[in-house]
Amino acid sequence: MDLSLNWLKEFVDTGCTDPREFSEKMTMSGSKVEGYTLTAEEIDKVVVGKVLSIEKHPDADKLVVCQIDVGSETIQIVTGASNLTVGDLVPVALDGSSLPGGIRIKKGKLRGVSSFGMMCSLGELNLTQNDFPYAIENGIFVLQEDCKPGDNIVDVLNLDDTIVEFEITPNRQDCLSVIGLAREAAVTFNKPLKLHTPKVNERGGDINKYLSVKVTAPELCTRYMARVVKNIKIEPSPLWLRERLRSMGVRPINNIVDITNYVILEYGQPMHAFDYRFVKGKNIIVRTAENGEKITTLDDVERELTDKMLVIANNECAMAIGGVMGGEYSGITDDTTTIVFESACFYGPSIRNTSRALSLRTDASAKYEKGLDPQNCKEALERAAELIDILNCGEVVSGVIDVDNSNYTPATIKLEPEWINAFIGMDVSKEHMIKTLTDLDFKVENDIITVPSYRQDVLHKADIAEEIARFYGYDNIETTSLKGEVNAMLTPEQKGENKVQETLLACGYSEISTFSFISPKFYDKMLVPQNSPIRDSIKILNPLGEDTSIMRTFSLPSMMQVLATNYASRNMRAKLFEIATEYVKVKDEELPNEPKKIVIGAYGDDYDYFNLKGAVEELIFALNIKDFDIEPVSDIPWYHPGRCAKISLGGEKLGYIGEIHPTAVKNYGIGKKVYAATLDFATLLKYSVSEKEYHHMPRFPASTRDLALICDKDLPVVTIEKAINNAIPKLIEKVNLFDVYTGNQVESGKKSVAYSIVLRANDRTLTDEETEGAVKKILKSLKNIGAELRM
Amino acid sequence: MKNKINSVLANAKEKLQNAEDMQVLEELRVKYLGKKGELTGVLKQLGSLSPEERPKVGQLVNKAKQDLEEKIEEKVAEIKEAELQKNLEKEKIDVTMPGKRANIGYKHPLSQVLDELKEIFMGMGYSIADGPEIELDYYNFEALNLPKDHPARDTQDTFYISDNVLLRTQTSPVQVRVMEKQKPPIRIIAPGRVYRSDEVDANHSPLFHQIEGLAVDKGITMGDLKGTLETFAKRLYGEDAVVRFRPHHFPFTEPSAEMDIQCFSCGGKGCRLCKNEGWIEILGCGMVHPKVLENCGIDPEEYQGFAFGIGLERIVMRKFKIDDMRLLYENDIKFFESIK
């Protein structure tokens, strides 16, 4: 919302001349200023000049040499303009002057004749013909204002203004108007607000003979008021009115349209004018449209309506889309002679839906959307009628039509000064509270506050507290500390998450953060089968695009995407992890599960599967989990069938680790082998033991035996290790694999595996017999799984 | 005899002098002190001496042996020392060559700053709560005083899953979930992902992070809100950080405010960074709307509270002077390395 401070002055003299200070104070009382512009800032040393003579340029056919009286002196100016006559008053940019756009004017010579300045066109002063309809676009701006040579053009044309841009919050639609902001300014600067009550000069006749209004959708149109004006003379508005519109960024058009725009700006109440010729049957019917009904709006676009949309119709057809835009055929034209002024209030949500459905947002719809005050219709309509008289451009027919469905009763709230002071932490007297409220147009009688109709946001005593507090000044509220018991701690889950993060960082993996929504194509890239439950993702109804259209059930593709980004960015190696959320539908529940996954991904010439497995082992042991199960799996589509393992804790699947399938890697355009793990965080946490205790360091010596075994090539070593451990669990301290060999020295299809086994008892030194006995048991257990001592 | 001993000794000492390694030394030891060594040989000849001379010569030989042994020991030590020195010389390295680093990973910049924020608020007694990202309309809007058709819903362009389910547009629904479960006193922060349908550009992302804060207890005032957030700002930005609270509007707080921090770049005079305002918006906050308390089954006559919401990305970008939000989600290692 832009506000002209010149216009504001009509309602309140804030006494503040510094726009920065004005902005600061308004901001701090709740009307946030985004910035301001000094409109005449760029215009300097431009004065009114009178053309005394015009002579031909001696050396140029298209130039003339003029003598110009600029008040203090007479100067010579050479120009190419052809619209001048002796005696014209024109804007003159003197030597050393500046114009909008940072243009500087200096004296110079044109074809050998000295010129001491420049006569300005509308454009050079950043004006248009809409601002000064009597001037021409291409040529010098010949002034018709009351002025004399030497007068400052800024004053003559009323160009000096400050435009302050406000950010108005959606609860304060009333501040989308000059009067609304003036009220805020008056209370902020503690100055009187000078409101004006419009006086309408009714010229007789009876509106009911001209018009009747029927509202058939009262829930969508809470109030509809109308006046009729006859003997209209369509012409440009006077300078002061055009100036007002221009300062607030509205293009002047003609007096009637300008009046409606003026009232919108001043009161915040949208107005519409219909040409009475088109109110067929003298009837205005406010009704919902029929499905498929068509209307061509003022912007010359034909629009198809639905029965959810409100139209303002005559007996035959729709003349306007209520609260959004007028129809082309009923609009004001140069030969309009009688008009109907509409001042109405429509149901905000319905306007919003209509405006969205039609992709048609107007100043009016933007205002209506926020929910306007039906009680404001009347004064706005009266103001429009008054302006007709002030502009002397028509005769207002006596009488007003008012269809009021608003059922308005003012809201009341009890004034509780102690509660307010305690709630805010301040000490404001009851009298001062009453004064602030009264200044804001609230009525206070016997401790009962009556809320003005346009403050629909005030419903509760907390709202009253805010009104008091913002004018007391938030900065004046004393800062205090919370009292009471303080007890903050991390949950086991949060601790676990920190541990995971800390461990993987220490192992050299960098943390990434990826979008939770992905493209369904990600699943294709990862070779996820068509019938896989992974593809059953939650879909966003209104996504920004396909790339972010579903919520991931599977976070590995996001990791792959990041690895691909890094590969494309020519990073030779990457070791990454993410604690990622997945979104998994739950049958018969509205909300999905949101499990967290630990995703680890890496590539690089010095990186292989066992680096990845090592990191996963570090993670498991960092969470103080004693043991895990691992088994090879070959049926996970996105993994290399011979390089993938399932990891379990206590029989429960923790996740998969392995080399990503080369086809998937290729789909991501990565030119190196990629290794990745996805582990379920909740499962990891479930088996994490937070208690640790000291175990006595061994007091008796260990016996170490090395065993070279021979077994089938495909027998996983984990099976051998289990067999060793299970043989004599009490005595085995460590089983270290130190060599695996396949080749000429062993039978084909076999491999040799060498272990160093550390045996120890915690209460005695093992005898040779005991050790040998243990080895025999181990060998027997190994035999059961097909591993034998290598001879 | 005596002369012989002396000459053997002198001879041995001379050879010893010239010995350069342990092997020569060992040979000398055998040659003179061994079972068949020269000095031992002298002892064997004692029998041919007179009884008077025997002890004297014996003593002399023993002394010579002792003397020689000492000399040998000395020489051993000397040679060992020389060998050590030689080894040390050989082992010399260029100590300025690069170290072998463990290459620990980079914590994501969002996590780095979030950790800092968590630490600040935990220090003030706030626990950390969370809630679902895919949320019911009720928690995201209705319970927060934003009924269907409320105009403020428009300012938060929402991704919908169904009429009733959406991607949360703010972390505020966690407030409601916490208040439903926990009776006051409550002090929590709730960091998390939120979603709004903004196209990706240097300053916008359809997914970003907020940190919600909530305190509910008896007798909480807006002064407490100011005190808490001022402390937060000073811990995050330093003791000389200057903040201001300016009225604003959020449907679920009343009164509502935004907290600005005086522009660090220009000290409040106005510059490009602060768009000439002298202040930079940091967070939104306010006293929990009594209706919201009521919606959560907390009696607003008995309890009051305040709430605040901080946008993490903006704080991170300002802190590290990152000029493009997209970098945070691209996760290029080069970008992580560039924050130093």
HADDOCK unambig.tbl for C-alpha pairs under 7 A between the chains (distance, minus, plus):
assign (segid A and resid 27 and name CA) (segid B and resid 246 and name CA) 6.84 0.50 0.50
assign (segid A and resid 28 and name CA) (segid B and resid 246 and name CA) 5.12 0.50 0.50
assign (segid A and resid 28 and name CA) (segid B and resid 247 and name CA) 6.44 0.50 0.50
assign (segid A and resid 29 and name CA) (segid B and resid 247 and name CA) 6.42 0.50 0.50
assign (segid A and resid 30 and name CA) (segid B and resid 246 and name CA) 6.60 0.50 0.50
assign (segid A and resid 30 and name CA) (segid B and resid 247 and name CA) 4.53 0.50 0.50
assign (segid A and resid 30 and name CA) (segid B and resid 248 and name CA) 6.13 0.50 0.50
assign (segid A and resid 169 and name CA) (segid B and resid 249 and name CA) 6.17 0.50 0.50
assign (segid A and resid 170 and name CA) (segid B and resid 151 and name CA) 6.57 0.50 0.50
assign (segid A and resid 170 and name CA) (segid B and resid 152 and name CA) 6.03 0.50 0.50
assign (segid A and resid 349 and name CA) (segid B and resid 149 and name CA) 5.41 0.50 0.50
assign (segid A and resid 369 and name CA) (segid B and resid 151 and name CA) 6.86 0.50 0.50
assign (segid A and resid 370 and name CA) (segid B and resid 151 and name CA) 5.52 0.50 0.50
assign (segid A and resid 422 and name CA) (segid B and resid 221 and name CA) 6.69 0.50 0.50
assign (segid A and resid 423 and name CA) (segid B and resid 221 and name CA) 5.00 0.50 0.50
assign (segid A and resid 423 and name CA) (segid B and resid 222 and name CA) 6.62 0.50 0.50
assign (segid A and resid 424 and name CA) (segid B and resid 221 and name CA) 5.08 0.50 0.50
assign (segid A and resid 424 and name CA) (segid B and resid 222 and name CA) 4.60 0.50 0.50
assign (segid A and resid 424 and name CA) (segid B and resid 223 and name CA) 6.43 0.50 0.50
assign (segid A and resid 425 and name CA) (segid B and resid 221 and name CA) 5.28 0.50 0.50
assign (segid A and resid 425 and name CA) (segid B and resid 222 and name CA) 5.94 0.50 0.50
assign (segid A and resid 425 and name CA) (segid B and resid 223 and name CA) 5.36 0.50 0.50
assign (segid A and resid 462 and name CA) (segid B and resid 254 and name CA) 5.86 0.50 0.50
assign (segid A and resid 462 and name CA) (segid B and resid 255 and name CA) 6.79 0.50 0.50
assign (segid A and resid 463 and name CA) (segid B and resid 254 and name CA) 6.14 0.50 0.50
assign (segid A and resid 463 and name CA) (segid B and resid 255 and name CA) 6.70 0.50 0.50
assign (segid A and resid 466 and name CA) (segid B and resid 254 and name CA) 6.52 0.50 0.50
assign (segid A and resid 466 and name CA) (segid B and resid 255 and name CA) 4.68 0.50 0.50
assign (segid A and resid 470 and name CA) (segid B and resid 247 and name CA) 6.31 0.50 0.50
assign (segid A and resid 474 and name CA) (segid B and resid 245 and name CA) 6.01 0.50 0.50
assign (segid A and resid 474 and name CA) (segid B and resid 246 and name CA) 6.53 0.50 0.50
assign (segid A and resid 475 and name CA) (segid B and resid 244 and name CA) 6.64 0.50 0.50
assign (segid A and resid 475 and name CA) (segid B and resid 245 and name CA) 6.34 0.50 0.50
assign (segid A and resid 477 and name CA) (segid B and resid 223 and name CA) 5.97 0.50 0.50
assign (segid A and resid 478 and name CA) (segid B and resid 223 and name CA) 5.55 0.50 0.50
assign (segid A and resid 479 and name CA) (segid B and resid 223 and name CA) 4.53 0.50 0.50
assign (segid A and resid 479 and name CA) (segid B and resid 224 and name CA) 6.13 0.50 0.50
assign (segid A and resid 479 and name CA) (segid B and resid 226 and name CA) 5.40 0.50 0.50
assign (segid A and resid 479 and name CA) (segid B and resid 227 and name CA) 4.53 0.50 0.50
assign (segid A and resid 480 and name CA) (segid B and resid 223 and name CA) 5.17 0.50 0.50
assign (segid A and resid 480 and name CA) (segid B and resid 224 and name CA) 4.72 0.50 0.50
assign (segid A and resid 480 and name CA) (segid B and resid 227 and name CA) 4.89 0.50 0.50
assign (segid A and resid 481 and name CA) (segid B and resid 224 and name CA) 5.07 0.50 0.50
assign (segid A and resid 481 and name CA) (segid B and resid 227 and name CA) 5.38 0.50 0.50
assign (segid A and resid 481 and name CA) (segid B and resid 228 and name CA) 6.29 0.50 0.50
assign (segid A and resid 482 and name CA) (segid B and resid 224 and name CA) 5.48 0.50 0.50
assign (segid A and resid 486 and name CA) (segid B and resid 125 and name CA) 4.77 0.50 0.50
assign (segid A and resid 487 and name CA) (segid B and resid 125 and name CA) 5.41 0.50 0.50
assign (segid A and resid 488 and name CA) (segid B and resid 122 and name CA) 5.89 0.50 0.50
assign (segid A and resid 488 and name CA) (segid B and resid 125 and name CA) 4.80 0.50 0.50
assign (segid A and resid 488 and name CA) (segid B and resid 126 and name CA) 5.37 0.50 0.50
assign (segid A and resid 488 and name CA) (segid B and resid 127 and name CA) 4.67 0.50 0.50
assign (segid A and resid 489 and name CA) (segid B and resid 127 and name CA) 5.86 0.50 0.50
assign (segid A and resid 490 and name CA) (segid B and resid 127 and name CA) 6.83 0.50 0.50
assign (segid A and resid 490 and name CA) (segid B and resid 128 and name CA) 6.94 0.50 0.50
assign (segid A and resid 505 and name CA) (segid B and resid 104 and name CA) 5.47 0.50 0.50
assign (segid A and resid 505 and name CA) (segid B and resid 105 and name CA) 4.34 0.50 0.50
assign (segid A and resid 505 and name CA) (segid B and resid 106 and name CA) 6.55 0.50 0.50
assign (segid A and resid 505 and name CA) (segid B and resid 107 and name CA) 6.95 0.50 0.50
assign (segid A and resid 506 and name CA) (segid B and resid 104 and name CA) 4.82 0.50 0.50
assign (segid A and resid 506 and name CA) (segid B and resid 105 and name CA) 6.37 0.50 0.50
assign (segid A and resid 507 and name CA) (segid B and resid 104 and name CA) 5.93 0.50 0.50
assign (segid A and resid 508 and name CA) (segid B and resid 103 and name CA) 5.33 0.50 0.50
assign (segid A and resid 508 and name CA) (segid B and resid 104 and name CA) 3.83 0.50 0.50
assign (segid A and resid 508 and name CA) (segid B and resid 105 and name CA) 4.11 0.50 0.50
assign (segid A and resid 509 and name CA) (segid B and resid 104 and name CA) 6.74 0.50 0.50
assign (segid A and resid 509 and name CA) (segid B and resid 105 and name CA) 4.44 0.50 0.50
assign (segid A and resid 510 and name CA) (segid B and resid 105 and name CA) 4.12 0.50 0.50
assign (segid A and resid 510 and name CA) (segid B and resid 106 and name CA) 4.45 0.50 0.50
assign (segid A and resid 510 and name CA) (segid B and resid 107 and name CA) 5.94 0.50 0.50
assign (segid A and resid 511 and name CA) (segid B and resid 106 and name CA) 6.15 0.50 0.50
assign (segid A and resid 511 and name CA) (segid B and resid 107 and name CA) 5.17 0.50 0.50
assign (segid A and resid 511 and name CA) (segid B and resid 108 and name CA) 5.09 0.50 0.50
assign (segid A and resid 512 and name CA) (segid B and resid 108 and name CA) 5.83 0.50 0.50
assign (segid A and resid 512 and name CA) (segid B and resid 331 and name CA) 5.67 0.50 0.50
assign (segid A and resid 513 and name CA) (segid B and resid 329 and name CA) 5.87 0.50 0.50
assign (segid A and resid 513 and name CA) (segid B and resid 331 and name CA) 6.97 0.50 0.50
assign (segid A and resid 514 and name CA) (segid B and resid 329 and name CA) 5.64 0.50 0.50
assign (segid A and resid 515 and name CA) (segid B and resid 207 and name CA) 6.82 0.50 0.50
assign (segid A and resid 539 and name CA) (segid B and resid 161 and name CA) 6.27 0.50 0.50
assign (segid A and resid 540 and name CA) (segid B and resid 159 and name CA) 6.41 0.50 0.50
assign (segid A and resid 540 and name CA) (segid B and resid 160 and name CA) 5.81 0.50 0.50
assign (segid A and resid 540 and name CA) (segid B and resid 161 and name CA) 4.91 0.50 0.50
assign (segid A and resid 541 and name CA) (segid B and resid 160 and name CA) 5.46 0.50 0.50
assign (segid A and resid 541 and name CA) (segid B and resid 161 and name CA) 5.46 0.50 0.50
assign (segid A and resid 541 and name CA) (segid B and resid 162 and name CA) 6.96 0.50 0.50
assign (segid A and resid 542 and name CA) (segid B and resid 159 and name CA) 5.95 0.50 0.50
assign (segid A and resid 542 and name CA) (segid B and resid 160 and name CA) 6.36 0.50 0.50
assign (segid A and resid 543 and name CA) (segid B and resid 159 and name CA) 6.69 0.50 0.50
assign (segid A and resid 544 and name CA) (segid B and resid 197 and name CA) 6.44 0.50 0.50
assign (segid A and resid 562 and name CA) (segid B and resid 330 and name CA) 6.73 0.50 0.50
assign (segid A and resid 562 and name CA) (segid B and resid 331 and name CA) 6.38 0.50 0.50
assign (segid A and resid 565 and name CA) (segid B and resid 332 and name CA) 6.71 0.50 0.50
assign (segid A and resid 566 and name CA) (segid B and resid 332 and name CA) 5.40 0.50 0.50
assign (segid A and resid 566 and name CA) (segid B and resid 333 and name CA) 6.78 0.50 0.50
assign (segid A and resid 591 and name CA) (segid B and resid 134 and name CA) 6.62 0.50 0.50
assign (segid A and resid 591 and name CA) (segid B and resid 135 and name CA) 6.80 0.50 0.50
